[in-house]
Structures are given as C-alpha cells and as structure tokens.
Amino acid sequence: MAEKSQQSKNREKDVALSHTEEQDVRDNQSLNSVSLYAIVHREGLEELQRPMMSLWWSGVAAGIGISISILAEGILHHLFKNSEYQFVIENLGYTVGFVLVIVGRLQLFTENTLSVILPLLSKPSLNMMLCITRLWLIVFAANMVGTFLAAVFSYTLQAVPPALVEGMTAISKHYAEFSASEAFSYGITSGFIIAAIVWMKPSVKHSQVLLIIIFTYLIAIGNFTHVIAGSTELFLLVLQGHISIGETAALIGATLMGNIVGGTGLFALLAYGQVVREIEQ
C-alpha cells in the first residue's frame, strides 16, 4: 500500500502541463544568470560588428541626448530655487537623458564597459581586443563631440533661455570642485551602477524606464561622476571661462578611468565569474 501511495504522489508531481500553461510558466519565469549573460554577450557581439559610421552618429546623438539630463536639472534648479528640497528635486532631472539614451539604444560609452567585454572574457584574443578598442575610441570621441555641441547650443548659440543656463551652470560647478582623485573614485561607483543597469535590463522588459530612473538618480543624489553626462557640465563651464581646458581634460580623464574600472574591472569580471563554470559545461 505504501508503494502504491508513493507512486500516486509521483504521478501527481509529474502531471503534464498544457501548452498554454507551459507558455505561462515561461513568460513569468525569471531569467537566470546564464540567460542574462547570454543576452548581454550577444548584444556586445552585435555592437562590435556595427559599421564605424553607425557607431559614430549614434554616439554623437547619445552625447547630445545625455545632455538633456543637465538641461532638466537646470530647469528644476531654477523652478525650485527657493525650496529647501531643491537638491533632492533637481537631481530627478539627471535621469531624463539616461532614459532617452538607454531606451533609445544610442551608443553611450559607459554601457559598453560591460556588454562588449563579455565576449572578450569568454574568448580572449588580440583581434577581439582590437575590436573593442576601435569601438571604445569611436563611441567615446562621438559622445564628447555630442556633449560639446550640446554645450555650444545651450550657451553660445543661446538655444536655452539664460535663466535656465544659469541653473545648468549652478548644478555643474560641483563637478569642477572635485580633484582628479575624487573624480576617479566616484567614477568607479558610477561605472558599476551603469553596468548593473545593462545587466538587469533583460529581466525587467516592462519596467526599464523605472529601473533607469532609480539607479541614475542614485548617481546624481550621491554626487558620483559619469564621464559623458559630466563632460556636458565641464564644457558648459569652459565656454563661460569658469575652468580651464587643462582642468577639464584632467577631470574627464580621471572620470573615464574610474568608469572603466567600475564597469569593466569590477562588474564585468564579477558577472562573468558567476557564470563561467556553468557556460563551460
């Protein structure tokens, strides 16, 4: 009797699901680490295969797009200048440009500190390293051109009302006060956060905007440094004569290295380390 009872229980456990039920399970099942790795790895390979001019114009568009963050912060700074919660509110504007760029699939340098590195970690080769170097150089230069153009449009060509430019300038000055070592250190945290967003996106298909807002707001409220968004702030200050070109180059270089360390040196290695044994099997 005991044997028959056990067999009955086993049959209950092994009841086959209908096609509709199987589909429901697949649709609602969370992606595991290997699945996330495979998706981000594939996206990285696709980016590495894109033509140079496609990368360039997408990168320029991303540089201009990310500058909307500084514009939005400047607007909120101006509107809430007499509020005791000004700092908390104005930093919500920082998220706007990131939503535009990430959801719009534009080429943002800091996103590529993770996605294009995974193919290199899985199959290291000189050719892969050269491909990554090519992509990084093109995208970073294009992002810089885009953010500089945005600063020129805003201040020199007066495409933004003076009152709002004052707000943009006010929120930009904190970055210029950092030392190179501070910009580097704070950039590590920012690079890690952006890489985390890239890693989590496939798991939250219907909540990507909220994901981006939460984590980029953390960058803003924590005064962490992001090399692309921050370059808009620095270029705006340079055009107004508040800082020198040399100071700007030092801060951009330090932040760039920090973002790479955070995104590639920390997050990419950790993400790969947690799945390496499973993908080898």
CORMO-V752911 format. One record per run of one state. SS is the DSSP state (H for helix, E for strand, L for the rest). FROM is the first residue (numbers start at 1). LEN is the number of residues. If there is no record, write none. Layout:
ss=SS from=FROM len=LEN
ss=SS from=FROM len=LEN
This chain:
ss=L from=1 len=1
ss=H from=2 len=12
ss=L from=14 len=5
ss=H from=19 len=10
ss=L from=29 len=4
ss=H from=33 len=16
ss=L from=49 len=3
ss=H from=52 len=15
ss=L from=67 len=1
ss=H from=68 len=12
ss=L from=80 len=6
ss=H from=86 len=18
ss=L from=104 len=5
ss=H from=109 len=5
ss=L from=114 len=1
ss=H from=115 len=8
ss=L from=123 len=3
ss=H from=126 len=31
ss=L from=157 len=5
ss=H from=162 len=15
ss=L from=177 len=3
ss=H from=180 len=24
ss=L from=204 len=4
ss=H from=208 len=14
ss=L from=222 len=5
ss=H from=227 len=13
ss=L from=240 len=5
ss=H from=245 len=29
ss=L from=274 len=2
ss=H from=276 len=5
ss=L from=281 len=1
